[in-house]
Amino acid sequence: MGRTKKVGTTGRFGTRYGATIRKRVRKIEATLKMKHTCPSCNSIKVNRVSIGIWQCKFCGYRFTGGSWAPETSGGKIAQRTAKRLDSQSET
């Protein structure tokens, strides 16, 4: 094997499953394994405990997020909407 410069971690699949699916898996695994920041203490020590559950190794803060990333685009939209609705209800 050894020729994984182009295919990265998906080299273990060989020629199986199709190129598009292997590219998608490569992108997901890169997102999963990259360093994430903690929303509580801003340290770069967040790891995934299980699907959708993330924990900071520095402060121990445990929170929910996406399956492969602690913060998803849908979650960001929901936070902005909730913040906007909360500020409207105060006035």
WOHUQUI-V682887 format. One record per pair of residues at least 4 apart in sequence whose C-alpha atoms are under 6 Angstrom apart, sorted by the first residue. I is the first residue (numbers start at 1). GAP is how many residues later the second one is. If there is no record, write none. Layout:
BEGIN
i=I gap=GAP
i=I gap=GAP
END
This chain:
BEGIN
i=4 gap=4
i=4 gap=7
i=7 gap=4
i=10 gap=16
i=32 gap=36
i=32 gap=37
i=36 gap=8
i=36 gap=10
i=37 gap=5
i=37 gap=6
i=37 gap=7
i=38 gap=4
i=38 gap=5
i=38 gap=8
i=45 gap=11
i=45 gap=12
i=46 gap=9
i=46 gap=10
i=47 gap=7
i=47 gap=8
i=48 gap=6
i=49 gap=4
i=49 gap=5
i=51 gap=16
i=52 gap=12
i=52 gap=13
i=52 gap=14
i=52 gap=15
i=53 gap=10
i=53 gap=11
i=54 gap=8
i=54 gap=9
i=54 gap=10
i=55 gap=6
i=55 gap=7
i=56 gap=4
i=56 gap=5
i=65 gap=5
i=65 gap=6
i=66 gap=4
i=66 gap=6
END
